[in-house]
């Protein structure tokens, strides 16, 4: 039993078997010389906390006005210091410490900003004593701007950590954090802003003003929100796409499940080299107008053309015909398949096939000698005379690594298999092609139909495809004169045009 302690009488009600009342003389009790108090000095009635009932507590002091009353200790009030309250007090202080720290800083900043002004403070009553509402005034920014900024950075970071730790916030808490971020983001360092953006990227309920500030920040900060945040609305993305840099636009294009309006806005602002990020997004579905825009910008851009060829759902085979030279082997197979289908439709519609003139024997012999001499310019010049294509374009066909355009061009030129094999063998970047490449290209030469080869070569010449040509058949009236179109605007005195001579060729 400690010295100076008195056992509690057994007749008195108690929650514990032994409660000791220590003598207030700490000096004598520390040395073990405390004596038992006389019976007349002991109280026979105890309260629920184990203190004598006749103990008189000092009056609770009235909190002086000012920001110093908003500490975690003073906010809970002055209550008896029992063991039960000590545990409750410890956990309560740990829970509300951060918010009261923020309120203390804001109260100090607000008091400094209102110094010398006779203004009534907005107050409310909580737990029996007066508390000031969290002030958000312009004095906050002025005070932080005059300091070194370390306090403001730590305050904003701690407030963000506390904000994202709770899934739901009241309207006042959201307004408090919005005003805090609006004032302190202006003076926060780059690394701290990146940390704040990382914390808010995984949070679902980010205030709109804070989201707007982070999205329109520099690229290292905004890229975190654009890449990871799932709470960005369509309007915020449209506003960002209207004024953002090309790097921001590429990050937006890489987001999953973009709305059609955002895709149209990106197509209107992105450069041709930046459209690859949009075409590489597998979660998007392009409209026909978007596909046409992408195909127009894919000419001379092999990367974009190959990405479009890899999209099997929204990009059709016929959309890739004009990109044949920029495609890889997979995309070219899609184009050849589309050309064969178009050739079958031409044949089913009984459209005549133009007669292919047989190449001159002297030109073919000159082409064979140029192949043996590995003279690319002479080969291109001879093929230009045979096919009617430009010589620089044929130089590109001869230097193509895949070789599919050259095989189709030789098929449309009407040369025999031997000459075609020799031209294919001595084409390409290297001196000669490998056996497997030559076999693959010769098989393609024999497999592709003449009609489909002519369709592709006509596109290379710039000729309107056969499907879009004016009909050769001219309807005749009963009197034998051709029917004049109403939109021609001709007078009645004009002579009827002669009926063109129609020559039918077997397909």
Protein Blocks (a to p, Z undefined) as FASTA:
>chain_A
ZZhiacddfkbccfbfbdcdddfblmlmmnopaccddfklpcfbdcfkopafklccdddd
dddedjklmcfklmnopadddfklmmmmmmmmmmmmmmmmmmmmmmmmmmmmmgoiacdd
ddddeehiacddddddfklmmmmmmmnolmmmmmmmmmmmmmmmpmbdcfklmmmmmmmm
mmmmmmgcfklmmmmmmmmmmpcbdcfklmmmmmmmcfklmmmmmmmpckbcfklmmmmm
mmmcfklmmmmmmpghiafklmmmmmmmpcfklmmmmmmpmkbccdfklmmmmmmmmgop
lklmmmmmmpmklmcfklmmmmmmmpcfklmmmmmmmmmmmmmmmmmnopacdddddddf
klmmmmmmmmmnopaklmmmmmmmmnopafklmmmmmmpmnlmmmmmmmmmnopafklmm
mmmmmgcjblbdcfklmmmmmmmmmmpcfklmmmmmmmmnopacfklpccfbdcddfkop
acddfklopafkbccddddddddddZZ
